Amino acid sequence: MTVTVSSKYQIIIPSKIRKELNIRPGEKLQVIPYENRIVFIPVRSIRDMRGFLKGMDTSIERDVDRI
């Protein structure tokens, strides 16, 4: 997908991406320049993030001298 930057430096996020990421009007996005790219990250509240890592394997192999 491609977007066009307007004369006011605005872009439209395609509806497929808005739906996939559940982005709503008025929601804030963090903008990060990274290796000649622009990355947009939705800012979520801690309450909304609760449980998003559910099922993640938290076991860690430790060095023998660190047990």
C-alpha positions in Angstrom: 0.0 0.0 0.0 1.1 3.5 -0.6 -0.1 6.9 0.7 0.4 10.4 -0.5 1.6 13.3 1.6 -0.7 16.3 1.3 0.5 19.9 1.0 -0.1 20.1 4.7 2.1 17.1 5.3 -0.8 14.9 6.2 -1.4 11.2 5.3 -4.4 8.9 5.3 -3.9 5.5 7.0 -5.5 2.9 4.7 -8.7 1.4 6.1 -7.3 -2.1 6.0 -4.5 -1.1 8.4 -6.8 1.0 10.6 -9.1 -2.0 11.0 -6.3 -4.5 11.6 -4.7 -2.3 14.3 -8.0 -1.0 15.7 -7.0 2.6 15.2 -9.8 5.1 16.0 -10.2 8.8 15.3 -8.5 10.9 17.9 -6.1 8.1 18.9 -2.5 9.0 19.4 0.4 7.4 17.5 4.0 7.6 18.4 6.2 8.5 15.3 9.7 7.2 15.2 12.3 7.7 12.4 14.2 4.5 12.0 16.9 3.6 9.4 15.4 5.9 6.7 11.8 4.9 7.5 9.0 6.3 9.5 7.4 4.0 12.1 4.0 4.7 13.6 3.2 2.9 16.9 -0.3 3.1 18.4 -0.1 4.5 22.0 -2.1 2.2 24.2 -3.0 2.6 27.9 -1.6 0.1 30.4 -5.2 -1.1 31.0 -5.6 -1.9 27.3 -2.3 -3.7 27.2 -3.2 -6.1 30.1 -2.9 -9.7 29.0 -1.4 -9.1 25.6 1.5 -11.3 26.4 -0.7 -14.1 27.7 0.8 -17.5 26.8 4.3 -16.2 26.3 7.0 -18.6 27.3 8.8 -17.0 30.3 11.3 -19.8 31.0 14.9 -18.6 30.7 18.0 -20.7 30.5 20.4 -19.4 33.1 24.2 -19.8 33.3 25.2 -22.4 36.0 26.9 -19.7 38.1 23.7 -17.5 38.0 21.3 -19.9 39.6 
